[in-house]
Amino acid sequence: MKNSYRSMMVAFAFCSMSAVSVAGQPLTLDVAGSIEIPQSSGKFDFLRIDSKRQRLLAAHEKDGTSDFIDLRKNALITRLKVGTAVDTAMDPESTFYYVSVQEGERVAVVDASTLKEVKSIKMAGPTDAIIYEPKNHMVYVTHDDGAEVWVIDPMAAKVVATVAIPGVPEFMEYDESTDRIYLNIKNKDLVAVINPATNKVIARWPTAPATQPHGLAVDAANHRIFSAGDNGKLVVIDTKTGSVTDAVDIVPKVDQIAFGASSGLVYCAGQDKMSVVRTTGGKVVLLGDVATASSARNVAVDPATQAVWTTFTDGKSSFGKSWKAPKP
């Protein structure tokens, strides 16, 4: 995720946030937690949730750190200096995190118990999105602005396969229910479907009317994915057919989206605003746009509480904030 960085003015209300839905009704998100990281001015990249350890994993790209936040205490645990961290993968059955360090052209292996780097895996170019695939116990990391996904054997700490993809990659997710990896291809307006058993692209699903797709989320229980276009369109794709079943207008320039399985809500984080979308039976409706901050372009949902997290900076300090999901 590469974006221009500019001076930021925080637009957060520190007690609650409100927006007006398309029907003119106010949408209010009550604050669930907040933290401040003083003397931290760099922008963040992707967020991930470690459900087992109840942690928010924040790739703090421009600060060159991996930031770890305790979701139970709403407190910063530590900041690990790794370089230009852009994404984090986790193996829930082991004690390791895998951090995509873009400009360092490497994957940093971090002990989840000590939160210390224990190994570095050199890559053939700059990295971006990263996931752990639990069935075959492999790590997948995209070549930033490249045309391949590298497959890492974490035990051997080396690349063991390369997946050729049909364009420039963006966000990536693994769906355990289908044993497939879904990857947005931003310059071709499609989702590439990867079979991890063969490490081949087995399908290409158009995302129209969404163009330059960035954010992606999976609703495994209902066999669908969501893909957010740079043009301000969110589409729903049926993973059984590969067809778009619905689309809705959202904030443009979204970098990351997140799905709350319990609430049925999709949160789409763009510059200054976060669109909140309700999903029902393959259809989507916009509930409203919530005012955020110009650098708050990432989002994650804690499955234990359904709290919605984002991180941002005002140019002097960095912040992590969460809100309660709106009521049905």
Solvent accessible surface area in square Angstrom, and as a share of the most:
residue,aa,sasa,rsa
1,M,5,0.02
2,K,122,0.52
3,N,43,0.22
4,S,87,0.56
5,Y,97,0.37
6,R,136,0.50
7,S,110,0.71
8,M,15,0.07
9,M,163,0.73
10,V,46,0.27
11,A,56,0.44
12,F,16,0.06
13,A,55,0.43
14,F,111,0.46
15,C,116,0.69
16,S,37,0.24
17,M,7,0.03
18,S,69,0.44
19,A,11,0.09
20,V,103,0.59
21,S,19,0.12
22,V,108,0.62
23,A,81,0.63
24,G,47,0.45
25,Q,118,0.52
26,P,100,0.63
27,L,16,0.08
28,T,67,0.39
29,L,1,0.00
30,D,75,0.39
31,V,39,0.22
32,A,41,0.32
33,G,8,0.08
34,S,55,0.36
35,I,20,0.10
36,E,95,0.43
37,I,6,0.03
38,P,88,0.56
39,Q,175,0.78
40,S,1,0.01
41,S,52,0.34
42,G,6,0.06
43,K,15,0.06
44,F,9,0.04
45,D,0,0.00
46,F,1,0.00
47,L,2,0.01
48,R,27,0.10
49,I,27,0.14
50,D,1,0.01
51,S,65,0.42
52,K,132,0.56
53,R,39,0.14
54,Q,53,0.23
55,R,35,0.13
56,L,0,0.00
57,L,1,0.01
58,A,2,0.01
59,A,0,0.00
60,H,0,0.00
61,E,9,0.04
62,K,100,0.43
63,D,28,0.14
64,G,8,0.08
65,T,9,0.05
66,S,3,0.02
67,D,0,0.00
68,F,1,0.00
69,I,1,0.01
70,D,15,0.08
71,L,19,0.10
72,R,158,0.58
73,K,154,0.65
74,N,47,0.24
75,A,39,0.30
76,L,63,0.31
77,I,73,0.37
78,T,46,0.27
79,R,74,0.27
80,L,27,0.14
81,K,145,0.62
82,V,12,0.07
83,G,28,0.27
84,T,24,0.14
85,A,0,0.00
86,V,0,0.00
87,D,0,0.00
88,T,3,0.02
89,A,4,0.03
90,M,36,0.16
91,D,14,0.07
92,P,54,0.34
93,E,146,0.65
94,S,31,0.20
95,T,63,0.36
96,F,67,0.28
97,Y,0,0.00
98,Y,7,0.03
99,V,0,0.00
100,S,0,0.00
101,V,1,0.01
102,Q,6,0.03
103,E,124,0.56
104,G,32,0.30
105,E,57,0.26
106,R,44,0.16
107,V,0,0.00
108,A,0,0.00
109,V,7,0.04
110,V,0,0.00
111,D,29,0.15
112,A,1,0.01
113,S,83,0.54
114,T,82,0.47
115,L,12,0.06
116,K,127,0.54
117,E,61,0.27
118,V,78,0.45
119,K,87,0.37
120,S,61,0.40
121,I,3,0.02
122,K,139,0.59
123,M,9,0.04
124,A,91,0.71
125,G,4,0.04
126,P,42,0.26
127,T,0,0.00
128,D,1,0.00
129,A,0,0.00
130,I,0,0.00
131,I,9,0.05
132,Y,20,0.07
133,E,0,0.00
134,P,40,0.25
135,K,135,0.57
136,N,61,0.31
137,H,108,0.48
138,M,44,0.20
139,V,0,0.00
140,Y,1,0.00
141,V,0,0.00
142,T,0,0.00
143,H,37,0.17
144,D,7,0.03
145,D,77,0.40
146,G,13,0.13
147,A,51,0.40
148,E,42,0.19
149,V,0,0.00
150,W,15,0.05
151,V,1,0.01
152,I,1,0.00
153,D,33,0.17
154,P,19,0.12
155,M,172,0.77
156,A,52,0.40
157,A,28,0.22
158,K,118,0.50
159,V,55,0.32
160,V,72,0.41
161,A,30,0.23
162,T,77,0.45
163,V,1,0.00
164,A,81,0.63
165,I,13,0.07
166,P,19,0.12
167,G,9,0.09
168,V,31,0.18
169,P,1,0.00
170,E,1,0.01
171,F,2,0.01
172,M,0,0.00
173,E,42,0.19
174,Y,32,0.12
175,D,2,0.01
176,E,129,0.58
177,S,67,0.43
178,T,42,0.24
179,D,24,0.12
180,R,64,0.23
181,I,0,0.00
182,Y,3,0.01
183,L,0,0.00
184,N,0,0.00
185,I,0,0.00
186,K,41,0.17
187,N,84,0.43
188,K,107,0.45
189,D,47,0.25
190,L,23,0.11
191,V,0,0.00
192,A,0,0.00
193,V,4,0.02
194,I,0,0.00
195,N,23,0.12
196,P,6,0.04
197,A,76,0.59
198,T,76,0.44
199,N,31,0.16
200,K,130,0.55
201,V,37,0.21
202,I,87,0.44
203,A,29,0.23
204,R,149,0.55
205,W,31,0.11
206,P,89,0.56
207,T,0,0.00
208,A,65,0.50
209,P,63,0.40
210,A,0,0.00
211,T,51,0.30
212,Q,92,0.41
213,P,0,0.00
214,H,24,0.11
215,G,0,0.00
216,L,0,0.00
217,A,5,0.04
218,V,31,0.18
219,D,5,0.03
220,A,40,0.31
221,A,90,0.70
222,N,81,0.42
223,H,64,0.29
224,R,23,0.08
225,I,0,0.00
226,F,0,0.00
227,S,0,0.00
228,A,0,0.00
229,G,0,0.00
230,D,24,0.12
231,N,68,0.35
232,G,6,0.06
233,K,63,0.27
234,L,0,0.00
235,V,0,0.00
236,V,1,0.01
237,I,0,0.00
238,D,38,0.20
239,T,16,0.10
240,K,151,0.64
241,T,94,0.54
242,G,8,0.08
243,S,57,0.37
244,V,51,0.30
245,T,54,0.31
246,D,36,0.19
247,A,36,0.28
248,V,24,0.14
249,D,82,0.42
250,I,13,0.06
251,V,10,0.06
252,P,70,0.44
253,K,103,0.44
254,V,0,0.00
255,D,2,0.01
256,Q,5,0.02
257,I,5,0.02
258,A,12,0.09
259,F,34,0.14
260,G,1,0.01
261,A,83,0.64
262,S,93,0.60
263,S,30,0.20
264,G,14,0.14
265,L,0,0.00
266,V,0,0.00
267,Y,1,0.00
268,C,0,0.00
269,A,0,0.00
270,G,0,0.00
271,Q,56,0.25
272,D,60,0.31
273,K,96,0.41
274,M,1,0.00
275,S,0,0.00
276,V,0,0.00
277,V,0,0.00
278,R,54,0.20
279,T,13,0.08
280,T,97,0.56
281,G,71,0.68
282,G,11,0.11
283,K,116,0.49
284,V,16,0.09
285,V,78,0.45
286,L,23,0.12
287,L,36,0.18
288,G,1,0.01
289,D,44,0.23
290,V,0,0.00
291,A,50,0.39
292,T,0,0.00
293,A,0,0.00
294,S,16,0.11
295,S,11,0.07
296,A,1,0.00
297,R,39,0.14
298,N,2,0.01
299,V,1,0.00
300,A,6,0.05
301,V,16,0.09
302,D,6,0.03
303,P,74,0.46
304,A,73,0.57
305,T,91,0.53
306,Q,26,0.11
307,A,10,0.08
308,V,0,0.00
309,W,4,0.01
310,T,0,0.00
311,T,1,0.00
312,F,1,0.00
313,T,0,0.00
314,D,46,0.24
315,G,34,0.33
316,K,161,0.68
317,S,13,0.09
318,S,0,0.00
319,F,24,0.10
320,G,0,0.00
321,K,1,0.01
322,S,1,0.01
323,W,1,0.00
324,K,118,0.50
325,A,27,0.21
326,P,17,0.10
327,K,181,0.77
328,P,157,0.99
